[in-house]
Amino acid sequence: MTTDLPPSLIARLDSLPDGLRAHIERVRGIARDLAAAHGIDPATADLAAAAHDVARHIPGRMLIEEAERLGIAVNTVERAAPILLHGPVGAGWLREDGAIRDPEVLEGVHWHTTAHPDLAPVGQAVFVADKLDPVKEKAYPFQPEVRAAAERSLHDGVLAFLDGALRMHLARRELLHPMSAEPRNSLLIALSC
C-alpha cells in the first residue's frame, strides 16, 4: 500500500533526478515495513518517506539561501556542509506550500539526516529507512547492525546508526553535526532508565 500523495509533492518528486526518485521509492518501502513492524501508521511513514528528499538535489549555496529565506538558522557545520540543510529546507517548502500539514511528517522530513532527541516514531522510521537503503551499503558498512537493531526497536535502530556514523566520522576526521550527539545521548539516557 502506498499513500495518495498531495499533487504539489508529486510535482516536486517528478522533477527530481531518476536516481534520487529511485532512492525515495526504496526508502518508502523500508519505512512502510518498519512502521508496520513497530505499530506506526504505514501511510504516515510512507508520506514522510516520500517527502524526505524533496530538496536533496539543490546545490549547497542554494540550500543556504533557501534556509535563510525560510528563516531556518544555519550553523557553522551546515555552512561548511550545506547538504545537511536539505531536510530542513524540504520541510520548509512543504510547510510553505501547504502540501503537508502533519507535524510528525514535517518533523520526519526536517530531521531525517541528523535525527533529533524528540523525534517521533514516524521520523525515526524515516531516519532509519533512509540509512538502510541497500544502495548506501558502501557508505554505511555498519548497515547490518542498524538493520538488526531496528528489528528490535526504532530507538535501537537510530542509536545503532548514530553510533556507527560517529565512529566513521571520527575515524575520517570529518565534521559532526552538533544535533547528532543530542539524540544519541537522549536515547542512551532513555535506555538506561
C-alpha positions as CSV (number, residue, x, y, z in Angstrom):
1,M,0.0,0.0,0.0
2,T,1.2,3.5,-0.8
3,T,-0.2,6.8,0.2
4,D,-2.0,9.1,-2.1
5,L,0.4,12.0,-2.3
6,P,-0.5,15.7,-2.4
7,P,-0.3,17.0,-6.0
8,S,2.3,19.6,-5.2
9,L,4.5,16.9,-3.6
10,I,4.1,14.7,-6.7
11,A,5.1,17.7,-8.9
12,R,8.3,18.1,-6.7
13,L,9.1,14.4,-6.9
14,D,8.5,14.3,-10.7
15,S,11.2,17.0,-11.1
16,L,13.9,15.1,-9.2
17,P,16.7,13.2,-10.9
18,D,15.9,9.5,-11.7
19,G,18.5,8.2,-9.1
20,L,17.0,10.3,-6.4
21,R,13.4,9.2,-7.2
22,A,14.6,5.6,-7.1
23,H,16.2,6.1,-3.7
24,I,12.9,7.7,-2.4
25,E,10.9,4.7,-3.6
26,R,13.3,2.3,-1.8
27,V,13.1,4.3,1.4
28,R,9.3,4.4,1.1
29,G,9.2,0.6,1.1
30,I,11.6,0.3,4.0
31,A,9.7,2.9,6.0
32,R,6.3,1.2,5.5
33,D,7.9,-2.1,6.6
34,L,9.4,-0.5,9.7
35,A,6.2,1.2,10.5
36,A,4.2,-2.0,10.3
37,A,6.6,-3.8,12.4
38,H,6.6,-1.1,15.1
39,G,2.9,-0.2,15.3
40,I,3.1,3.1,13.4
41,D,0.7,4.1,10.7
42,P,2.3,2.9,7.4
43,A,0.6,5.6,5.4
44,T,2.0,8.3,7.6
45,A,5.5,6.8,7.4
46,D,5.1,6.4,3.6
47,L,4.2,10.1,3.2
48,A,7.2,11.2,5.3
49,A,9.5,8.9,3.4
50,A,8.1,10.1,0.0
51,A,8.8,13.7,1.0
52,H,12.1,13.3,2.8
53,D,14.5,14.2,0.0
54,V,12.5,16.8,-2.0
55,A,15.4,19.3,-1.6
56,R,18.3,16.8,-1.8
57,H,19.1,17.8,-5.4
58,I,19.7,21.5,-4.6
59,P,23.3,22.8,-4.8
60,G,24.9,23.8,-1.5
61,R,24.9,27.6,-1.9
62,M,21.2,27.5,-2.9
63,L,20.4,25.3,0.2
64,I,21.9,28.0,2.4
65,E,20.0,30.7,0.6
66,E,16.7,28.8,0.8
67,A,17.3,28.1,4.5
68,E,17.8,31.7,5.2
69,R,14.8,32.7,3.1
70,L,12.7,30.2,5.1
71,G,14.0,31.6,8.4
72,I,16.0,28.4,9.3
73,A,19.0,29.1,11.4
74,V,22.2,27.9,9.7
75,N,25.1,26.8,11.9
76,T,28.8,26.7,11.1
77,V,28.8,23.0,10.3
78,E,25.8,23.4,7.9
79,R,27.6,26.3,6.2
80,A,30.7,24.0,5.7
81,A,28.5,21.1,4.6
82,P,25.3,22.6,3.2
83,I,23.8,19.2,2.1
84,L,22.9,18.9,5.8
85,L,20.2,21.5,5.2
86,H,18.2,19.5,2.6
87,G,15.9,18.1,5.2
88,P,15.1,21.4,6.9
89,V,14.7,23.2,3.6
90,G,12.4,20.4,2.2
91,A,10.2,20.6,5.3
92,G,10.2,24.3,5.0
93,W,9.0,24.1,1.4
94,L,6.3,21.6,2.3
95,R,5.1,23.7,5.1
96,E,5.2,26.8,2.9
97,D,3.2,25.4,0.1
98,G,0.7,23.6,2.4
99,A,1.3,20.2,0.8
100,I,1.7,18.5,4.2
101,R,0.3,19.7,7.5
102,D,1.0,16.8,9.7
103,P,3.7,18.0,12.2
104,E,5.2,14.5,12.6
105,V,5.6,14.1,8.9
106,L,7.2,17.6,8.6
107,E,9.5,16.8,11.6
108,G,10.5,13.5,9.9
109,V,11.5,15.3,6.8
110,H,13.3,18.0,8.7
111,W,15.4,15.6,10.9
112,H,15.9,12.6,8.6
113,T,19.6,13.4,8.2
114,T,20.7,14.1,11.8
115,A,17.9,12.9,14.0
116,H,16.6,14.8,17.0
117,P,16.1,14.0,20.7
118,D,12.3,14.4,20.4
119,L,11.9,12.7,17.0
120,A,8.5,11.0,16.9
121,P,8.3,7.3,15.8
122,V,7.4,8.3,12.2
123,G,10.5,10.4,12.0
124,Q,12.6,7.6,13.5
125,A,11.2,5.2,10.9
126,V,12.2,7.5,8.1
127,F,15.6,8.3,9.6
128,V,16.4,4.5,9.8
129,A,14.8,3.7,6.4
130,D,16.9,6.4,4.7
131,K,20.1,4.8,6.1
132,L,19.0,1.3,5.2
133,D,18.7,1.9,1.5
134,P,20.7,-1.0,0.1
135,V,22.4,1.3,-2.3
136,K,24.0,3.1,0.7
137,E,25.7,-0.1,2.0
138,K,29.2,1.0,0.9
139,A,28.7,4.4,2.6
140,Y,27.4,2.8,5.8
141,P,29.3,-0.6,6.2
142,F,27.6,-0.9,9.6
143,Q,24.2,-1.2,7.9
144,P,23.7,-4.8,9.1
145,E,24.0,-3.7,12.7
146,V,21.5,-0.9,12.1
147,R,19.1,-3.3,10.4
148,A,19.3,-5.9,13.3
149,A,18.8,-3.1,15.9
150,A,15.8,-1.6,14.0
151,E,14.2,-5.0,14.1
152,R,14.2,-4.8,17.9
153,S,13.1,-1.2,18.1
154,L,13.3,2.1,16.2
155,H,15.2,3.6,19.2
156,D,17.8,0.8,18.9
157,G,18.0,1.4,15.1
158,V,18.5,5.1,15.4
159,L,21.1,4.6,18.1
160,A,23.0,1.9,16.1
161,F,23.2,4.3,13.2
162,L,24.3,7.3,15.2
163,D,27.0,5.1,16.9
164,G,28.2,3.8,13.6
165,A,28.2,7.2,11.9
166,L,30.1,8.7,14.9
167,R,32.8,6.0,14.7
168,M,33.1,6.5,10.9
169,H,33.2,10.3,11.0
170,L,35.8,10.3,13.9
171,A,38.0,7.8,12.1
172,R,37.9,10.0,8.9
173,R,38.3,13.3,10.9
174,E,35.0,14.5,9.3
175,L,32.7,17.2,10.7
176,L,30.0,16.1,13.1
177,H,26.6,17.8,13.0
178,P,26.0,19.1,16.6
179,M,22.5,17.7,16.6
180,S,23.6,14.1,16.1
181,A,25.1,14.0,19.6
182,E,21.8,15.1,21.3
183,P,19.6,12.3,20.1
184,R,22.3,9.8,20.8
185,N,22.7,11.0,24.3
186,S,18.9,11.2,24.8
187,L,18.5,7.6,23.6
188,L,21.2,6.3,25.9
189,I,19.6,8.0,28.8
190,A,16.2,6.6,28.0
191,L,17.6,3.1,27.6
192,S,19.4,3.3,30.9
193,C,16.2,4.1,32.8
